[in-house]
C-alpha cells in the first residue's frame, strides 16, 4: 500500500519536472525571439538613417570654407545665426534685431554667417524646412541670399501647414530679382538639399539644439535684443 | 457573515487581476507605439533630441536616436501581441528608467530642453519653461504599468497564453 503511494508520488514529481522543463524551454525561446526582434528593429532604424544620409554636398557660392553657412560682410567679429525658415521665434528675432545685425555688417564691425538649418521638418507636411533651406542655397548662387532670406521670413508659413510650395518659393525668388529659369530649376532639382543636410548636421555637432541660436565669436548670446547683440559684438571686438 | 465578505474580496483578485494585466499590457503597448510612431518619420530629428541631453558624443546620439523609434515600435508590437510579456515589460522598465534618469539629469544640469519623448525635442525657445516634473511623473506612471506586468505577466488574449495552451493560472513562473 505504502509502496504504491510512493510510486504515485514519484510519477507526480517526474511529471511536474517535465512540465517545468517544457515551460522553461518555451520561455527561453520566446525570450530569444523577442530579443532578436528588438535588435533587428534597432538595426533597421540605424540602416534607414545611414542610407538617408548623403556623403557628398556642394556648398553654394558665398558659403564659408567649411560649407556650413552663407557669409555676409567682412567685419572682424563673427556673428553666427542658426535659423530655420519655419521657426516663428526666428521670424521674431529677424523682425526685432535684423536691422541691428544689418547695421553691424554694413558698418564693417561684424560679418554674419547664416546657417539655414532644417530642424523643423516635422512641423510641415512637405519638409518645408529642408526645401526652403536648399532654395536659399540657390538664392546664394544667384547672389540674392539676404534678400531671399528676408522675403522668406516675411512670408513665413504656419507650423503644421504644408509650407510654401516650390512654385511659391520660385515666385518669391523671382520677386527679389533672381533669374526665374536658373533659380527655378535649382529649386526643383533640389541642387542644395545635400548641403542643407550638411549645414544641419554641423549645427547639431556644434551643440545647437534649437533655433534661433545666435553666437558671437563662437559664444552663444542669451540676450537676442538689439541691445544684447550690439553689446556682445562690442565686447568681442575689443 | 464577516468571514464570507473577506473571502469574496480575496477571491475576487485572481479573477480581476488578468484583466488589469490586459489593460496594463495594451496601455504600455499604446505608449510605445505612439512614442515610436511620432519619431519614426524624422530620424535625424530624433538623433538631435537625444543629442540635446548632452550625455554622449554626437555620433553615438544620432545612432541611438535612429534606432530608438524602431525599438519602441517593436516593443509596442510585442506587448500588443503578448509575446514574451515579462521580458518586454522588463526592457520597457529599463528604458523608462533610462529616460527618467536622462530627464532628471537635464533638470539637474539646468538644461532647457523638451524631453523629446513623443517627437519634437531639443532646446526650447526663449521664455518657454521646461516641464520636467510632469514628464517624470508621466514616465513613472508608465513604469507602474511595466512593473505590474513584470510581476504578473500572464494576461488574457496573449500569445504567451496561447503557447502555454492553458488559461491564465495562478503562480506562473514565466
Interface residues (C-beta under 8 A of the other chain):
Chain A: X23 X26 X27 X30 X31 X33 X34 X35 X37 X38 X40 X41 X42 X43 X44 X45 X46 X48 X49 X50 X52 X89 X119 X121 X122 X197 X200 X201 X204 X205 X207 X209 X210 X213 X222 X224
Chain B: X40 X41 X42 X43 X44 X45 X47 X48 X51 X52 X54 X58 X62 X63 X65 X66 X67 X68 X69 X70 X71 X73 X74 X75 X77 X78 X83 X84 X87 X88 X91 X113 X119 X120 X122 X123 X124 X125 X126 X159 X160 X163 X164 X173 X174
